[in-house]
């Protein structure tokens, strides 16, 4: 199989099965393949850098604030896309089995499965932290809301991004929550187990779903469309 970039293709021979988090931006395609982050050059269709991070128990990669953000085992790394240099941006102390989620909006948002929600300024690294009182398995953020998902309870909870206080009661999702994305009006949930994408109206809580086929691996939300691989 291939990762298709700008009309060309990069063979994944030697990269393993490409069922890993992927992000595009800052002049590259970024494939997180623990223990490394691969920087794919879209112009020359080759792997420009292999940036060693560390073995990840939970992982994600996102692009924003002129950097690439890679989530490893209790650590969020900030990678310079021009040089490939990485630095540790945030480390969570080891307190048993914990997982982390990351999202970008007006700040860097990190959710820890024990219920801690962390807001960090990417420039000053100023940090605010609050316990939202629910398990955080997934996180999504926009300019006016942060959403945290509890997989076992099948709910999502809204948090005010300024006060970091809970808003209203959790919304019932009713499906598996392998991925969570947010727009200003809707939440989008991918259930990989049954191949289902669910849209939740954040104002009314109403839901509608679409089946997308067997074994979906990834989802992206853009203007006017939702894309599922």
NORNOR-V419574 format. One record per residue. RES is the residue in one letter. SS is DSSP state (H for helix, E for strand, L for the rest). PSI is psi in whole degrees, -180 to 180 (* if undefined). OMEGA is omega in whole degrees, 0 to 359 (NA if undefined). Layout:
res;ss;psi;omega
RES;SS;PSI;OMEGA
RES;SS;PSI;OMEGA
This chain:
res;ss;psi;omega
X;L;169;184
X;E;153;167
X;E;117;185
X;E;129;186
X;E;112;171
X;L;36;177
X;L;-16;175
X;E;-177;179
X;E;148;176
X;E;118;178
X;E;137;180
X;L;13;175
X;L;127;181
X;L;-10;179
X;L;-7;185
X;L;-175;179
X;L;126;187
X;L;51;177
X;L;57;180
X;L;162;177
X;L;142;182
X;E;143;178
X;E;154;181
X;E;135;177
X;E;170;180
X;L;38;175
X;L;15;182
X;E;171;170
X;E;132;189
X;E;116;182
X;E;117;180
X;E;113;182
X;E;83;185
X;L;134;13
X;L;20;186
X;E;156;168
X;E;122;182
X;E;129;175
X;E;107;180
X;E;126;178
X;E;114;183
X;L;-15;179
X;L;-41;184
X;L;-3;176
X;L;48;175
X;E;169;178
X;E;112;184
X;E;-43;182
X;E;147;167
X;E;107;187
X;E;115;184
X;E;126;180
X;L;-54;187
X;L;155;182
X;L;133;185
X;L;130;173
X;L;-40;171
X;L;143;187
X;L;154;177
X;E;161;175
X;E;133;179
X;E;160;183
X;E;134;177
X;E;165;180
X;L;40;177
X;L;32;181
X;E;168;172
X;E;132;185
X;E;119;184
X;E;130;184
X;E;121;177
X;L;-156;182
X;L;100;181
X;L;16;183
X;E;135;171
X;E;121;181
X;E;143;171
X;E;123;185
X;E;131;174
X;L;116;185
X;L;-21;181
X;L;-38;185
X;L;-19;185
X;L;0;179
X;L;140;180
X;E;152;174
X;E;152;177
X;E;120;181
X;E;-36;182
X;E;135;175
X;E;133;178
X;L;129;179
X;L;148;180
X;L;115;180
X;L;55;184
X;L;-161;182
X;L;113;177
X;L;151;173
X;L;162;183
X;E;152;174
X;E;154;182
X;E;146;175
X;E;153;178
X;E;139;171
X;L;-110;173
X;L;-7;179
X;L;178;173
X;E;121;182
X;E;130;178
X;E;129;175
X;E;135;179
X;E;140;187
X;L;-20;179
X;L;-1;176
X;L;-6;180
X;E;130;174
X;E;127;186
X;E;130;175
X;E;127;180
X;E;135;175
X;L;124;184
X;L;-16;181
X;L;-48;184
X;L;-15;185
X;L;19;173
X;L;140;190
X;E;134;170
X;E;142;185
X;E;140;179
X;E;148;174
X;E;115;184
X;L;-6;174
X;L;8;176
X;L;160;174
X;L;137;179
X;L;107;177
X;L;-20;181
X;E;155;182
X;E;142;175
X;E;151;185
X;E;145;169
X;L;-174;180
X;L;-22;184
X;L;6;180
X;L;149;170
X;E;134;183
X;E;130;177
X;E;136;184
X;E;135;176
X;E;108;186
X;L;-46;183
X;L;-42;180
X;L;-13;182
X;L;44;180
X;E;158;171
X;E;143;184
X;E;136;179
X;E;138;178
X;E;136;176
X;L;126;185
X;L;-15;179
X;L;-54;182
X;L;-19;184
X;L;30;176
X;L;150;177
X;E;143;178
X;E;117;176
X;E;-167;179
X;E;155;177
X;E;145;175
X;E;135;178
X;E;132;178
X;L;-47;176
X;L;8;178
X;L;170;173
X;L;151;186
X;L;75;179
X;L;-29;174
X;E;146;180
X;E;125;177
X;E;156;182
X;E;143;166
X;L;-176;183
X;L;-28;183
X;L;-25;190
X;E;156;166
X;E;145;179
X;E;129;184
X;E;132;176
X;E;124;173
X;E;104;183
X;L;-30;185
X;L;-37;181
X;L;3;178
X;L;53;187
X;E;133;171
X;E;128;181
X;E;132;175
X;E;133;179
X;E;122;175
X;E;117;186
X;L;-18;179
X;L;-40;186
X;L;-20;184
X;L;2;179
X;L;151;185
X;E;148;166
X;E;151;189
X;E;159;175
X;E;135;175
X;E;139;186
X;L;12;179
X;L;175;185
X;L;146;169
X;L;51;173
X;L;144;185
X;L;-21;185
X;L;160;179
X;E;140;175
X;E;143;181
X;E;125;180
X;E;-179;181
X;L;117;174
X;L;3;182
X;E;153;171
X;E;131;185
X;E;132;180
X;E;130;177
X;L;*;NA
